[in-house]
Amino acid sequence: MARTNDSSLQQEIYAWLKANQYAYLATCDKKQPRVRPVVLFYIDDRFWVVTFSGDSKVQQIADNGAIEVCLPLTEAGHTGYIRFSGNARIWRDQTEKREAM
């Protein structure tokens, strides 16, 4: 990938996310890390994961919002990944939840 500056790299990453939404989400279950595949969305300068409210990852995020995401990359026979961390929160706005589905 040719990179000219941070802004072009950021745009390249966002374009890749839109085309390849499958990622791995890591949450904390007390002192045990938990990793699972999710579908990642990038909308309005935020990353989103849509899931059922009863899933264990929802409770894990409610208890500890520290998460990490790993997005595998493959292109022209080469592999790699994009990894980032942050603080997640549970979004309860019903209108936005309906729009995401």
Secondary structure as UniProt FT lines:
FT   HELIX           6..19
FT   STRAND          22..29
FT   TURN            30..31
FT   STRAND          32..43
FT   TURN            44..45
FT   STRAND          46..49
FT   TURN            53..54
FT   HELIX           56..63
FT   STRAND          66..75
FT   TURN            76..77
FT   STRAND          78..87
FT   HELIX           94..100
//
